[in-house]
Amino acid sequence: MGLNPEVVKEVFFNSLLGGSAWSDFIQVKGEFCSFNFSRIKLEKNKEEIVSLLNELPVGFKKGMLFIDAFMNKYGKQWTGNKEVVDCLLALGIAIGAVEIHFVSEVFFPGGLKSYIVK
């Protein structure tokens, strides 16, 4: 399928808590919003989420900025929508495939997030 906004949105909406027991949820704070996901639904979608994350630039293995996630590993822009990028990274955080690290405030007052795809 490849990395495209429609696939990300489909996986995202299929992973949300809706209709699941509250004991089943995991909350993730994205770049712009917080999301409530179903652990069971995330597990069903895990393979697809990992596949989508692997389409991001290879630099994400060491850490890159949110803005860099608008490009795919081939150097092509796959979306111009920050909400779609936020959904993809939040899905990755929810399944433990993405970590957030903060760059020193010495260089960036207020801090700067770096996303690492494991």
N, C-alpha and C positions, 0 to 999 in steps of 0.2 A: 504493500500500500504506500509506503513512504511517508515522509513528514509533510503534512499539509493541514491547514486550519480545520477543515471539515472532520478529518480523522481525530485530531486532538479534541475537538469539541464533543464528538460522539463518545470517545473513551471517557472524557471528563464527566459528561452528564450521566453516563452509565455507571460511574463510580460514586456519585453523590449519595448521601444518606437516605434521601427520600424513600419512604416505605419500609425502612429497616428499623430494627429495635435500637433505641438510644444506647444500649449497652454495647452495641456493635460499632460505634462511631470513633473516628479519629479526626481531630481538628488540626488544620495546618494553616499557618499564617503565611500567605503569599506576599508578593511584593506590594500589591495594592489592596487585596481582600483576604479575608479568612474563609476557609472552606471546611465543611463537615462532610467527610467521606465515610462510606461503609467499608469496614475491614474486609468483609466477605466479598463485596463487589470489587474492591481493589485487588484482592487475591486472584479473582477471575480474570482481571484485566492486566495483571502484572507483566506478563510476557509482552503484550502489545505496548505497554508504557515503556518498558526497557528498550524495545525496538525503536520507538520514537525518539527516546533520549539518545540512542546511539547514532541518530542521524544529525545530531548537533555537531559543531566543529570539534575536532579532536582535542583542542585546547581545553575543553571542559573537563578532561581527565585530570588536569592540573589546577583548574580554576579559571573561570572567566566571568565577566560582568553580565548582568541581565541583558543589556543592549546587544551583546554578542549572540544571544540566543535567537535573534531574528534571522540569522543566517544558518544554512545547513552545512554539512561537512564538505560540500562541494563549492562553497563560497557563494551560493545563490540565496537571495532573500526568499524565505518560504512564507513569511507573513509580515504584515505591517501593523498588526494589531497587538498591542501590549497585553490586553486581557488574555489572549490565546497563549502567549508566551508564559504569562503568570499561571494559567491553568496547567500547562505542561510541566513547569518546574514544581508546582504544588503537588501534582500527581507523583513526581519523582521523589519529593520529600516524604510524602505519605507512605511510599513503599520502601523507603530507606535507600533509594538509589541515588539521591542527591543530598549533598551536605552544603550548608552555608557556612562560610568563614568570613570574618570581618577583617578588612584591611586596616592597618594602623591609622588612628586618628591624627597621627603626626603628619602624615601625608595628605589625608583627606578629612578635614574638620567635619565632625558628625559621623564619620565612619563610612565605609563603602563595603557592600556585600560582594563576595566572590562565590560563585556556585561551582561545585565540583560534582561531576557525574562519576559515580564509582563503577 
